[in-house]
């Protein structure tokens, strides 16, 4: 097959394309996978089942399992029960991380719906999150693949370390961009890498492991940077949280890290206000602080960084088999970047 340059793919991208269009490329696989997310729950404890179903029902776009399905089909265009099962496991792990995040952040809502910790309590939410991780690994054993187990066990450790690293730098105005990249590499990008590489291991196409890892890492980085930019410029109703929540929680995100760097030499008063807000988590003048970050030029820098990461993800795709599934992965990167517009 003649390879189509990715630039041509970008030019052919319909302006009306949406997530459902990309999902439709693997519609049958996706529907089976979605049912398996629920069908894989198997606890004798009713509370575990109730809480698990609650958090999975809270939904989301199922982007990580979609990526697994697209990668599996890209490498071998045939239905794969194993790929669908692995995609469901990936979503189960992702859901577990969200449950734990909500406890750490003391969140009452996610995507406009009550969180598990708000509906029950923190202890219940944490333990059910633990159950989902344990159940995911219980299901992974069924593949009888040591490389797959190694990928997911290493990756889950990295995710946990990324979360702890974020806690370590919470309310730390001295956090650097490198600190931030180490955090998101673990807590966000690693699961995208697992979603892509797992498909290659299943399809015995290990020659593509590095390219898929590069795609997952750079797409994950871009995705998280965009999310963090939207905390200062997005629509709170669409996002399901208030603008400036990351600032109030003292999270070391790129917008505040870069804003502090830019304000230090240009606006000492603004720099001190932002630094103290990050240190204390006290943001009674949240709107003023958000404007401070916006006016600093930080968001423009972050958008450039997100687009750089997006281009690196697209470059990684150029070495993979050229078909409509690769096109779907490319379109996912374009849709993610379009959130910045």
N, C-alpha and C positions, 0 to 999 in steps of 0.2 A: 504493500500500500504506500502511495506517495504521501510523504509527511506534509501536513498543512501548517504553514508558519502560524505561530500563535498570534502574531499581529493581525493576520487575516481573520482569525477567529474573533478577535476583539471587534474588528470592523463589522463582522456579520452578526454580532450580538444585538438582538432586538431590544429596542428601548422599552418594550412592554414586557420583557422577560421577567418572571418572578420565580420565587422559590418553588412553587407548585409545578412550574414547567420543568425544572431540573429534576424534581422528585419523580415526575411522570416518566422519566427515562428508564427508571427501574421500578415502575409502579407496582407490579406484582410482587417482586422481591420485598419491596418496602412494606406492603400490606401484611405479608406473612411475618416479616420481622416485627412489626408493631404488635401483632397479636402475641408473638413469642415473648415480648418484654413482660406482658402480664402473665402469660402461661408458664413462665419460668419460675414464678414465685411459688414456693412450696414449703410453707412453715406450718407447724402444728399449732402455733400460738396465734390466736385470732387477732390480737392487737398488732402483731408484726404484719399480718396480712392487711389489716385495715390501714395502718400508717403507710405501708409500702404502696398500696393501691392509691392512696391519697396523693402521695408525692409524684408517682408516675402519671396519674391522671392530670396533675397540674400541667403536664405536657411540655410544650416547647417544640421546636421544629425537628428534633431528632437529627440534627446536622451531622453528628459524629457517626451514627450508624449509617446515614445516607452516604457518607464518604467511604465507609467500608464497602458498601454494596457497589458503589461506582468503581472503586479500585478493583474489586473482585471481578466485575464484569469487564473492566478495561483489560485485565490480564488474561481472562478466559471467558468469552461471551457465551456462557451457558448457565442455566440455573444451578445454584449451589446452596443446598440446605445448610452446609457448614458455614458458609459466608453469612447467611441470614441469621444463623444462631449466634455467630461471633458478633455480628452487628448489634443484636439484642443485648448481649453481655456488655458490650461497650456502652450502650445507653444505660444499663443498670449501674455500671461504675460511675458514669457521669452524674446520674441522679443521686448516688450516695454522696458525691463531693458537694453537690448543691445543698443537700440536707445538712451536712456538717458546716458549710459556709453560712447558712442561715442562722445556725446556733451561735457561731463565732461572732457574726455581725449583729446578732439580736434582731434579726429581721422578722417583721410580722406578716409581710406579704412578698410573694414572688409572682411576677407576671399577673398582678392584680388579684391573686388568690391567697388565702391564708396559708402560711407555712406550717410545717409539721410541728415545729416548736411552739408556735402560737396556738395551734389547735389542741395539742396535747401539752407537752412540756419539754424542756431541754434534754432531760435524761432519756425520755422515750425517743426523741428524734435522733440523738447520738447513737443509741443502741440499734435503732432500725437502720441507720446509715451503716453501722458496722455489719449488720446482717446482710445488707445488699452487697457489700464488698465480699463478705464471706461466701455468699451464694454465687456471686459471679465467678469466684475461683473454684467453687464446687463444680460449676458447670464447665469451666475451662478444662478441668481434669478429663472430662469426657472426650476431648479431642485426642487425648493420648499423644500430645506433641510437646516434647520438652522445650523446643525453641519458642513455641507460643507461650508456654507457661513462663519461660524466662523473660520474654518481652513484656508480658503483663505484670509480672512480679517486680521487675526492675522499674517499670513505668509507674506502678502504683506507689513504690517507695519515693520516686522522684516527685510525684504529685504531692504526697504528704510533706516532703521536705520543702517544696515550694510554698505550701501553706504556712509552715512553721517559719520559713524565712520571711514571709510577709508579716507575720506576727512580730518577729524579731525587729523589723524595721518600722512597725506601727508607731506613729507619733514621733518619727525621727526625721527632722527637717534636713539632716545631713545625708540622707539616702541619695545614692547616685543613679545615673541612668543604667550603669552596669548592674547595680543591685536590683533595679527594676527588671532588667532583662533576665537575670537569674531567677527572679521570682516567677515571672510569667512563663518562662521556659518550663518550669516545673508545674505550676498550678493550672496552666491552660494548654500550652503547646504540646506537652507530653502526651496527653490523651489523643490529640489529633494524630500524632506520630504513631501511637499504638493502633489507631483506627486504620491507618494506611498500611503499615508494615504487617499487621496481622493478616490482611487480605493476601499479601504476597507470600507469606509463609504457608497459608492454606493452599494457595494455588501452585506452590512449589516453584515460584518465580523469584527466587532470592537474589537474582542479579539486579533486581530493581529496588532492593531494600534501601540503598543509600538515597536514591532519587526520591523515593516515597517519604523517607525520613526528612529530607530537605523540604519537600513540599509541606508536610505536616507541621514542621517547626515554623517555617516562615509564614504559612497561612495562619497558624495559631497566634504568632506574634502580632501579625497585622490585625487579626480579629480582636485581640485584647486591647491593643492600642486604640483601635476605633471605639471599642466600648468605653474606654477611659476618657476619650475625647468627648463622647456623647454625655458623660456625666456633667459636663460644663456647657453643652450646646444642644443637647437633644430634647425630645418631647417626653416629659415625665410620665404622661399617660401611656404612651407607647412602650416606654422602658419599664414601667411598673415600679418605679422608685423616684424619689425626689432628686432634682438636680443638686449637686453638691454633697450627696450622701457619702461619697468616698472621702471627701475632705473632712467631714464631721467625724468619720471613723478613723481619721489619721492614717489612711492607707497611702503607702508610697507609690503613687501613680505618676506616669510620665508628665502629664500636664502640670502637676504641682512641682515636681522636681525641676523641670525646665523653667517654670515661672519663677521659682526662687533664684535660679541661676541668672536669669535675665534681669530680674528686679534688683538684685544685689548691687549692681553698679549704676542703675538708672533711677531707682525709686526706693530710697532707704526706708521711708515710712511704710510704703506698701509691702516691702520685703519683710519688715518686722511684724506687720499685721498678719501676713500669711504664715510666717514662721511660727508665731505664737499660736495661731489657730490650729496648725498641724500638731504642735506639741501638746496642746491642752484638749483638743477636740471640741472646744467651745466656739460655736459659730453663730452667735445671735445676729450678726450682720452678714449672713450667708450670701445674700444677693450682692453685697458690695465685694465680698471676697471672690465670688464667681466672676464678677466684672473685672476684678484685678487680674485674675488668671487669663481671662479673654483678652484684655488690653495689653498684656505683657508680650504678646506674640508667641506665647507657648503653644497654643492650639495649632497655629500654622506650622510650627516645627513638627509637632506630633503627627499632623496629617501627612507631611512629607515623609516622615519615618514609616508611617503605615503604608504609604504607597510604595516605598522602597522595599518593604518586606513583601508586599503583594507581588511586585515584579520578580523578586527572588523565588517566590512560590511558583509563579508562572514559568520562570526559566527552568525550574526543576521538572515541570510537567513536559517540557519540550523533549526530554530524553525518554519519555514513556511511550508505549504503543499509541498510535494516532487513531482514534475512533470516537464515536459519539459520547462515550463515557468519559474519556479524557476531556472532551469538550464540556461536558457537564461539570467537571471539577474546575475547569477554567472559568466557567460562568459563575460558579460559587465565589471565586475570588473577586470577580467583577461586582457581583451583588453586594458582597461585604464592603467593598470600597465605595459603592454608591451610597452607603449610609452616611458618608461624610459630606455629601452634597446638600 
